[in-house]
Amino acid sequence: MASVVAGAGLRAANRLCLARQGSRTARPNFVVVFIDDMGYGDIGPFGSTVNRTPNLDRMAREGMKLTSFYVAAPVCSPSRAALMTGCYPRRVGLARGSGHAVLFPGDPHGLNPNEITIAEILKRAGYATGCFGKWHLGDQPQFLPTNQGFDTYFGIPYSNDMWPALKRWQFPALPVLRGTEVVDQVDDMDDQARLCRRFTEEAVKFIKTHRERPFFAYVPHAFVHNPRRASPEFMARAKTVEQAQVEEVDWSVGEILQAVREAGIAEKTLVLFTSDNGAAGGLSSGPLRGGKGSAWEGGVREPTLAWWPGTIPAGSVCDEVATAMDLLPTFVTLAGAAVPNDRVIDGKDIRPLLLARPGARSPHECVFYHQGTTLRAVRSGPWKLFGNGSLYNLEDDIGERNNVAADHPDVVRRLTRTMDEFEAEITRNARPVGVAENPRTLLPRPGVEGEEAYAPTLSLPRNRR
């Protein structure tokens, strides 16, 4: 099976890219749009016939569809840690929160400031860096985006369902931050509906402001995570709120791409669209098995598009394995900077895949699937082996329906040994999570007075339903 199918203009694109890599002044801009809880089958380029996604359809026509693009975890915080650091979440101590699968308000844990993020490297290389949306890598001051390499931040510090309306936890009010300062809060569903537009407007303003210098814009949307509501114009024409949110996300991508075009920087801007984990309830995994939280393909294989006019061939498709961890080494190398060499980085440079170079193959011999701190499976080429011995050929069986372990005992033995070796290696080379002393929430719990109102959510008993 061909690894990369390129559209027209491949040779010209590769010549242009080689010229750019030789010129520090031609370093590309980077935009990453990171959706929350979107499934593999939720957008037109990946087969949706329910959701109207004209901007993403155009992005695919003008760029590349990556059909085997993975995140490193099937839930929010670990997945985001991997993107920021180029490492498996266990490597950086963030395979889970301090007492839950993800980080909570006032959590003492967060992304260790000693880790080196993609934003920090690009900032040191002269890039303007901005984050607009859901962070979810710690809400204590040392963990916030502006202390992790971003010049500018506007967004919410964790999931949009971590607010008083979710009654099974004693949540504080949901803050909106600019930098490290709380400037607003999300009080009702109308406020929830405005989040996509607010983050988009901030990202567009950042792009326009920094058109004359290289920039990195990270846009981690709160959509399409529960609780769900979209802007009125999308709600009015959609049959479901899930459809409305997906279509508003498509609008957001259109606004960002249009801002890049109008700024005259399309040919020096790489835009990547993907999701943080697989489909949550009400959304679609398409042909994949499972969804959010699972180690099946539907938990971690994401609908991913890459766009860079004149460099990424239009209408191209890449079936080779790539991951969100690869963005750090790939972007850093394109920026003319150096990947950290004082620590293990799990991501690989995927420039050959993005450029659709003839014969390009995945730089990953294996990729590993986790649920929390537990290693669940490994993929190597077409083969995916679970820790329980089940084996699937993903090229023949993308839906993981047929366990072929009995027919391939040699593959089972080889990949079992690979999992054992990786388990030992990552245990030996794991780094510590960030820990904050005396953590407190950014806003108080409604109806509670004094310092107790700022008690970390996980320090409080859960409410009975």
Secondary structure, DSSP 8 states (H G I E B T S, - for coil): --SEE--TTHHHHHHHHHHHHT-GGG--EEEEEEESS--TTSSGGGT-SSS--HHHHHHHHHSEEEEEEE-S-SSHHHHHHHHHHTS-GGGGT-SS-SSSSS--TT-SEE--TTS--HHHHHHHTT-EEEEEEE--S--SGGGSGGGTT-SEEEEESS-TT-STTSTTS----EEEEETTEEEEEE-SHHHHHTHHHHHHHHHHHHHHHTTTS-EEEEEE--TTSSS----HHHHHH-SSHHHHHHHHHHHHHHHHHHHHHHTT-GGGEEEEEEESSS--TTS--TTSS--TT-SSHHHHEEEEEEE-TTTS-TTEEE-S-EEGGGHHHHHHHHTT-----SS-------HHHHTT-TT---S-S-EEEEETTEEEEEEETTEEEETTS-EEETTT-TT-----GGG-HHHHHHHHHHHHHHHHHHHHT----EE-SS---SS--TT--SGGGG--GGGS-----
